[in-house]
Amino acid sequence: MPPDSMDNTIINKSLFKVESDVHGQLEKEYAARCKEARVLTVHITAAAAYAVKEKTTICQAANCLDVVRYQKHLYEKFKVETRIIAVDFASEDIYDKIKTRLAGLEIGILVNNVGMSYEYPEYFLDLPDLDNTIKKLINVNVLSVCKMTQLVLPNMVERSKGVILNISSASGMFAVPLLTIYSATKAFVDFFSRCLHEEYRSKGIFVQCVLPYYVATKLAKIRKPTLDKPSAETFVKSAIKTVGLQSRTNGYPIHFLLALVTSLVPPGINRKIIMDFNKSVRARYLKKFKKN
Ligand SMILES: NC(=O)c1ccc[n+]([C@@H]2O[C@H](COP(=O)([O-])OP(=O)(O)OC[C@H]3O[C@@H](n4cnc5c(N)ncnc54)[C@H](OP(=O)(O)O)[C@@H]3O)[C@@H](O)[C@H]2O)c1
């Protein structure tokens, strides 16, 4: 099922997060633009444009104004119309609002991309604001995947057609100490995707789990892409080619090789290597933080 045969696409990511200090003004802007739009697909990023046109650049929207600008860019360049739904995925009470805004749309592709990690590797009990951090990581990384799936899957099943792309992480394939909650949430996404694929593939639904290693993004705190840490654009260009072919993928050949090599290392040794690496990242972060 090639991606460009799909109709509407949802990508739940930063585009829907409203910064509190600019909230009022931007909401007006959103409202105005949404009224102007004729057809309105769904919220969008460049990856959606890939899905539709298979060419574009990736937008890492830093704030809502960027999102509105990006929406315009998508329309001008690809004639892809978008609907922006401003929600904070750390909250639990957003799904009725999303459901209402999606009413009447046939969703062909859902990309569960939204995700957050730690500020720096840390021991579980020493995580700053632990109660809140647990809740946020679970709501953003786990609840969003289940609830967005619950919203769009019924219509996909009715039409016997649909694609769900769940962005997990290599941290979900191998236990990553000092990123414990993140690693566990990504393992959830992996298992959820595999089970869902098995349950619904006979009904025409293709569920794919994407498990990348490092990609040069804000989340990874990597600015400059390298061969093994590609830009989001390079990564998505590669990963999108596997849609319909592989239900579980690292998305990028070098990441596949990394996973292969990691799988050959005994799990205990692997955990120790990662623990030592994350300990040194933690130490560097804390030293820098103390200096400042
Ligand atoms: N980069 C990597 O190395 C890497 C590796 C493996 C897996 N992944 C996964 O890839 C996915 C995309 O991450 P990325 O690397 O592209 O990082 P990113 O640029 O930080 O993207 C994550 C997006 O989620 C949004 N987001 C976070 N919390 C949110 C909230 N409460 N409500 C609404 N939106 C929220 C962020 O919005 P703002 O921009 O507004 O903060 C951001 O745009 C994530 O699921 C991540 O776990 C990334």
The ligand as an SDF file (V2000), in Angstrom:
LIG
                    3D

 48 52  0  0  0  0  0  0  0  0999 V2000
   15.8810   12.0720   17.7160 N   0  0  0  0  0  0  0  0  0  0  0  0
   16.2200   10.8570   18.0700 C   0  0  0  0  0  0  0  0  0  0  0  0
   17.4140   10.5490   18.2070 O   0  0  0  0  0  0  0  0  0  0  0  0
   15.1570    9.8160   18.2720 C   0  0  0  0  0  0  0  0  0  0  0  0
   15.5750    8.4840   18.3770 C   0  0  0  0  0  0  0  0  0  0  0  0
   14.6130    7.5100   18.5650 C   0  0  0  0  0  0  0  0  0  0  0  0
   13.2800    7.8340   18.6200 C   0  0  0  0  0  0  0  0  0  0  0  0
   12.8880    9.1320   18.5010 N   0  0  0  0  0  0  0  0  0  0  0  0
   11.4530    9.4180   18.5900 C   0  0  0  0  0  0  0  0  0  0  0  0
   11.0570   10.1780   17.4720 O   0  0  0  0  0  0  0  0  0  0  0  0
    9.8950   10.9160   17.7920 C   0  0  0  0  0  0  0  0  0  0  0  0
   10.0860   12.3390   17.3150 C   0  0  0  0  0  0  0  0  0  0  0  0
   11.1080   12.9510   18.0970 O   0  0  0  0  0  0  0  0  0  0  0  0
   12.1880   13.9570   17.4600 P   0  0  0  0  0  0  0  0  0  0  0  0
   13.5090   13.3340   17.5820 O   0  0  0  0  0  0  0  0  0  0  0  0
   11.7040   14.4570   16.1420 O   0  0  0  0  0  0  0  0  0  0  0  0
   12.2340   15.0710   18.5670 O   0  0  0  0  0  0  0  0  0  0  0  0
   11.5610   16.4800   18.6170 P   0  0  0  0  0  0  0  0  0  0  0  0
   12.0390   17.3100   17.5140 O   0  0  0  0  0  0  0  0  0  0  0  0
   11.7220   16.9780   20.0170 O   0  0  0  0  0  0  0  0  0  0  0  0
   10.0570   16.0470   18.3400 O   0  0  0  0  0  0  0  0  0  0  0  0
    9.2130   15.6410   19.3620 C   0  0  0  0  0  0  0  0  0  0  0  0
    8.0210   16.4360   19.1320 C   0  0  0  0  0  0  0  0  0  0  0  0
    7.0350   16.1160   20.1080 O   0  0  0  0  0  0  0  0  0  0  0  0
    6.5270   17.3360   20.5540 C   0  0  0  0  0  0  0  0  0  0  0  0
    6.0390   17.2770   21.8940 N   0  0  0  0  0  0  0  0  0  0  0  0
    6.7110   16.9340   23.0000 C   0  0  0  0  0  0  0  0  0  0  0  0
    5.9180   17.0100   24.0550 N   0  0  0  0  0  0  0  0  0  0  0  0
    4.7000   17.4260   23.5930 C   0  0  0  0  0  0  0  0  0  0  0  0
    3.4700   17.6900   24.2040 C   0  0  0  0  0  0  0  0  0  0  0  0
    3.3260   17.5580   25.5290 N   0  0  0  0  0  0  0  0  0  0  0  0
    2.4070   18.0690   23.4440 N   0  0  0  0  0  0  0  0  0  0  0  0
    2.5620   18.2270   22.1240 C   0  0  0  0  0  0  0  0  0  0  0  0
    3.7000   17.9970   21.4740 N   0  0  0  0  0  0  0  0  0  0  0  0
    4.7780   17.6020   22.2060 C   0  0  0  0  0  0  0  0  0  0  0  0
    7.6740   18.3150   20.5180 C   0  0  0  0  0  0  0  0  0  0  0  0
    7.1180   19.6040   20.4280 O   0  0  0  0  0  0  0  0  0  0  0  0
    7.9890   20.9570   20.6310 P   0  0  0  0  0  0  0  0  0  0  0  0
    8.8490   21.0630   19.4230 O   0  0  0  0  0  0  0  0  0  0  0  0
    6.9520   22.0060   20.7060 O   0  0  0  0  0  0  0  0  0  0  0  0
    8.7280   20.7400   21.8950 O   0  0  0  0  0  0  0  0  0  0  0  0
    8.4070   17.8920   19.2890 C   0  0  0  0  0  0  0  0  0  0  0  0
    8.0360   18.5350   18.1170 O   0  0  0  0  0  0  0  0  0  0  0  0
    9.7270   10.8150   19.3050 C   0  0  0  0  0  0  0  0  0  0  0  0
    8.7000    9.9040   19.5800 O   0  0  0  0  0  0  0  0  0  0  0  0
   11.0740   10.2620   19.7820 C   0  0  0  0  0  0  0  0  0  0  0  0
   10.9500    9.5180   20.9630 O   0  0  0  0  0  0  0  0  0  0  0  0
   13.7970   10.1260   18.3230 C   0  0  0  0  0  0  0  0  0  0  0  0
  1  2  1  0
  2  3  2  0
  2  4  1  0
  4  5  1  0
  4 48  2  0
  5  6  2  0
  6  7  1  0
  7  8  2  0
  8  9  1  0
  8 48  1  0
  9 10  1  0
  9 46  1  0
 10 11  1  0
 11 12  1  0
 11 44  1  0
 12 13  1  0
 13 14  1  0
 14 15  2  0
 14 16  1  0
 14 17  1  0
 17 18  1  0
 18 19  2  0
 18 20  1  0
 18 21  1  0
 21 22  1  0
 22 23  1  0
 23 24  1  0
 23 42  1  0
 24 25  1  0
 25 26  1  0
 25 36  1  0
 26 27  1  0
 26 35  1  0
 27 28  2  0
 28 29  1  0
 29 30  1  0
 29 35  2  0
 30 31  1  0
 30 32  2  0
 32 33  1  0
 33 34  2  0
 34 35  1  0
 36 37  1  0
 36 42  1  0
 37 38  1  0
 38 39  2  0
 38 40  1  0
 38 41  1  0
 42 43  1  0
 44 45  1  0
 44 46  1  0
 46 47  1  0
M  CHG  2   8   1  16  -1
M  END
$$$$
